[in-house]
Amino acid sequence: MFVVTVVAARWRVHHLAVPSLPIARVEMGGVALAFLLAAEFGLVTWLRGIPTKEYLTTRDPVSGTIYYVESLELQ
């Protein structure tokens, strides 16, 4: 999954001709992270019919933390 994410991110950056300035890349990563988290929380809470707070508290503390830290590092 990590390799697919890296390849897709590189392709999007190249396809959209994002400048190689670090701030431009960080901004693009931040927007992507915001969309990812909004989609995840929105879809999970809608499909499971639970509030976001309950979803976060029911996640495994170790794997849940690693998942969210990893998604931040990929951006």
Secondary structure, 3 states (H helix, E strand, C coil): CHHHHHHHHHHHHHHCCCCCCHHHHHHHHHHHHHHHHHHHHHHHHHHHCCCHHHHHHHCCHHHHHHHHHHHHHHC
